[in-house]
Amino acid sequence: MSNVVPSSTAESDRALVARVAARDADALGDLYDRYGRMVFGVLRALLPNPEAAEEVIQDAFHALWRSASVYSESRGSVRTWLLAIARNAAIDWQRTKGRRARRESALDAAKDIRDPLAEELVERVALRSQVRAALEALPREQCEVLVLAYYGGLTQTEIATRTGAPLGTVKSRARLAMSQLRRTLAEEAP
């Protein structure tokens, strides 16, 4: 799954990974602060309970610590790489501890351990996160126009009235914002 990361964040992420490869624990903490909630949310969707997600997120960041030196930006953003590490850690957990937990679970609870739509859920969470990050990277005025249009359901004329900006300015902001979003989202496409 791909993720949109503003270029300044992507550069910062790469610098943090380089610091982690040099065994800078503070850099690992910074990456955890930046992506811990998102990774936990994805793991929570893949695993049967929050305790498993907490265990696996520790495993994922420990794996990042061990393998930071092999990160290659040509294979994707740091966010994408970290999500792949977390996904693999979740699969490993399910193969080992998950098997034992499933055997110990009641049959009616077993269906909750593995969600066949988990991949789709993970992609939706990641896409929402991509769009949110791309919107946050836009200038405030452009972001406001898109939010009012797409989330508020307003027409460009209504946006002009609400913001006090001329209609032509609203149209230009919308066009520029959409163009930037397209570029940003395309940069992270697989």
BELPEJO-V867418 format. One record per residue. N is the residue number from 1. PHI is phi in whole degrees, -180 to 180 (* if undefined). PSI is psi in degrees with one decimal (* if undefined). D_FIRST is the distance of its C-alpha to the first C-alpha in Angstrom with 2 decimals. Layout:
BEGIN
n = [N | N]
phi = [PHI | PHI]
psi = [PSI | PSI]
d_first = [D_FIRST | D_FIRST]
END
This chain:
BEGIN
n = [1 | 2 | 3 | 4 | 5 | 6 | 7 | 8 | 9 | 10 | 11 | 12 | 13 | 14 | 15 | 16 | 17 | 18 | 19 | 20 | 21 | 22 | 23 | 24 | 25 | 26 | 27 | 28 | 29 | 30 | 31 | 32 | 33 | 34 | 35 | 36 | 37 | 38 | 39 | 40 | 41 | 42 | 43 | 44 | 45 | 46 | 47 | 48 | 49 | 50 | 51 | 52 | 53 | 54 | 55 | 56 | 57 | 58 | 59 | 60 | 61 | 62 | 63 | 64 | 65 | 66 | 67 | 68 | 69 | 70 | 71 | 72 | 73 | 74 | 75 | 76 | 77 | 78 | 79 | 80 | 81 | 82 | 83 | 84 | 85 | 86 | 87 | 88 | 89 | 90 | 91 | 92 | 93 | 94 | 95 | 96 | 97 | 98 | 99 | 100 | 101 | 102 | 103 | 104 | 105 | 106 | 107 | 108 | 109 | 110 | 111 | 112 | 113 | 114 | 115 | 116 | 117 | 118 | 119 | 120 | 121 | 122 | 123 | 124 | 125 | 126 | 127 | 128 | 129 | 130 | 131 | 132 | 133 | 134 | 135 | 136 | 137 | 138 | 139 | 140 | 141 | 142 | 143 | 144 | 145 | 146 | 147 | 148 | 149 | 150 | 151 | 152 | 153 | 154 | 155 | 156 | 157 | 158 | 159 | 160 | 161 | 162 | 163 | 164 | 165 | 166 | 167 | 168 | 169 | 170 | 171 | 172 | 173 | 174 | 175 | 176 | 177 | 178 | 179 | 180 | 181 | 182 | 183 | 184 | 185 | 186 | 187 | 188 | 189 | 190]
phi = [* | -103 | -138 | -88 | -129 | -53 | -57 | -65 | -69 | -61 | -65 | -62 | -60 | -62 | -64 | -64 | -65 | -62 | -67 | -64 | -60 | -87 | 70 | -94 | -65 | -63 | -65 | -63 | -63 | -65 | -64 | -64 | -60 | -75 | -120 | -58 | -64 | -65 | -63 | -60 | -61 | -67 | -65 | -62 | -73 | -91 | -114 | -74 | -157 | -64 | -63 | -64 | -63 | -64 | -64 | -72 | -66 | -64 | -61 | -65 | -71 | -67 | -64 | -61 | -59 | -72 | -114 | -58 | -70 | -98 | -62 | -131 | -65 | -69 | -98 | 139 | -72 | -60 | -60 | -63 | -62 | -64 | -65 | -66 | -60 | -64 | -60 | -64 | -65 | -65 | -63 | -60 | -61 | -64 | -70 | -101 | -69 | -62 | -60 | -64 | -64 | -66 | -64 | -84 | -78 | -70 | -59 | -69 | -87 | -62 | -65 | -80 | -69 | -127 | -99 | -65 | -99 | -60 | -59 | -64 | -63 | -61 | -64 | -65 | -62 | -66 | -64 | -59 | -65 | -62 | -65 | -61 | -64 | -65 | -64 | -65 | -79 | -76 | -58 | -53 | -65 | -68 | -61 | -60 | -62 | -67 | -63 | -65 | -73 | -85 | -95 | -93 | 71 | -88 | -79 | -64 | -63 | -66 | -65 | -60 | -64 | -66 | -89 | 80 | -89 | -61 | -57 | -60 | -67 | -61 | -64 | -63 | -62 | -64 | -64 | -63 | -64 | -63 | -62 | -66 | -61 | -58 | -63 | -63 | -68 | -70 | -60 | -100 | -67 | -67]
psi = [143.9 | 158.7 | 140.2 | 125.4 | 122.1 | 146.2 | -37.3 | -37.7 | -41.1 | -42.2 | -42.9 | -41.8 | -46.1 | -40.4 | -40.5 | -41.3 | -39.0 | -40.2 | -37.9 | -41.5 | -29.9 | 10.2 | 40.6 | 104.1 | -30.5 | -36.8 | -39.5 | -40.5 | -38.9 | -41.8 | -39.5 | -43.8 | -37.9 | -40.5 | -3.0 | -45.9 | -42.7 | -46.3 | -42.4 | -42.2 | -41.9 | -45.1 | -36.0 | -33.6 | -26.9 | -22.8 | 161.9 | -20.3 | 165.4 | -32.4 | -41.5 | -42.0 | -39.8 | -42.3 | -44.8 | -33.6 | -35.8 | -43.3 | -40.9 | -46.5 | -28.5 | -40.2 | -38.8 | -42.3 | -43.6 | -32.6 | 15.6 | -32.0 | -15.9 | 0.7 | 136.0 | 120.1 | -16.3 | -18.0 | 0.8 | 173.1 | 165.2 | -39.9 | -46.9 | -43.8 | -44.7 | -40.6 | -36.4 | -42.1 | -45.4 | -42.8 | -44.9 | -38.4 | -38.0 | -41.0 | -44.6 | -43.0 | -44.9 | -35.1 | -32.1 | -80.1 | -32.3 | -39.0 | -46.7 | -41.7 | -39.1 | -39.8 | -34.9 | -14.7 | 154.0 | 152.4 | -37.2 | -23.9 | -16.3 | -33.4 | -23.7 | -16.8 | -38.2 | 117.4 | 116.6 | -15.8 | 13.9 | -41.8 | -44.7 | -41.1 | -43.7 | -43.7 | -39.8 | -42.7 | -44.4 | -41.0 | -43.5 | -42.8 | -38.9 | -48.9 | -43.1 | -45.2 | -40.9 | -40.2 | -42.3 | -24.8 | -15.0 | 154.8 | 148.8 | -43.7 | -40.8 | -42.4 | -42.9 | -42.8 | -45.5 | -41.5 | -44.3 | -36.7 | -52.3 | -39.8 | -27.8 | -15.4 | 21.7 | 149.4 | 168.0 | -35.7 | -43.1 | -36.3 | -43.3 | -43.1 | -46.3 | -41.1 | -16.7 | 7.3 | 149.4 | 150.3 | -42.7 | -37.8 | -42.1 | -43.9 | -42.7 | -43.8 | -41.9 | -44.9 | -46.8 | -41.7 | -45.4 | -39.9 | -44.6 | -40.9 | -44.0 | -46.7 | -46.4 | -45.4 | -35.0 | -31.8 | -33.3 | 1.4 | 145.9 | *]
d_first = [0.00 | 3.74 | 6.73 | 10.25 | 12.83 | 16.42 | 17.98 | 20.50 | 18.01 | 16.05 | 19.52 | 20.50 | 17.49 | 18.40 | 21.99 | 21.32 | 19.62 | 22.67 | 24.91 | 23.31 | 23.88 | 27.46 | 27.62 | 27.70 | 27.11 | 27.17 | 24.08 | 22.24 | 23.65 | 22.46 | 18.81 | 19.35 | 20.98 | 18.17 | 15.20 | 17.14 | 17.22 | 13.54 | 12.91 | 15.97 | 14.87 | 11.78 | 14.20 | 16.86 | 15.03 | 14.59 | 18.08 | 21.54 | 22.88 | 22.57 | 24.55 | 22.10 | 19.23 | 21.63 | 22.46 | 18.97 | 17.95 | 21.08 | 20.15 | 16.72 | 18.50 | 21.29 | 19.06 | 17.80 | 21.54 | 22.43 | 19.90 | 19.64 | 21.84 | 19.46 | 16.60 | 16.18 | 14.79 | 14.71 | 11.67 | 9.59 | 10.50 | 12.08 | 9.87 | 6.71 | 9.48 | 10.98 | 8.29 | 8.31 | 12.05 | 12.31 | 10.71 | 13.15 | 15.86 | 15.54 | 15.91 | 18.84 | 20.32 | 20.26 | 21.92 | 24.61 | 25.47 | 23.68 | 26.00 | 28.99 | 27.94 | 27.50 | 30.92 | 32.43 | 30.97 | 32.98 | 31.96 | 31.32 | 28.84 | 27.02 | 25.04 | 23.46 | 22.16 | 19.48 | 17.82 | 16.88 | 14.71 | 12.72 | 9.43 | 10.19 | 11.32 | 8.38 | 6.35 | 9.74 | 10.28 | 7.39 | 8.59 | 12.05 | 11.63 | 10.50 | 13.49 | 15.74 | 15.25 | 15.86 | 18.87 | 20.21 | 20.24 | 22.52 | 26.28 | 27.65 | 29.56 | 26.68 | 24.44 | 27.43 | 27.93 | 24.41 | 24.51 | 27.95 | 27.07 | 23.84 | 24.31 | 28.10 | 28.70 | 31.28 | 32.49 | 32.91 | 36.62 | 36.08 | 33.78 | 36.55 | 39.09 | 37.15 | 36.26 | 39.52 | 37.85 | 39.23 | 37.45 | 36.89 | 35.21 | 32.89 | 31.99 | 31.43 | 29.23 | 27.11 | 26.88 | 26.07 | 23.44 | 21.67 | 21.95 | 20.48 | 17.55 | 16.90 | 17.17 | 15.02 | 12.08 | 12.74 | 12.89 | 9.25 | 8.28 | 7.43]
END
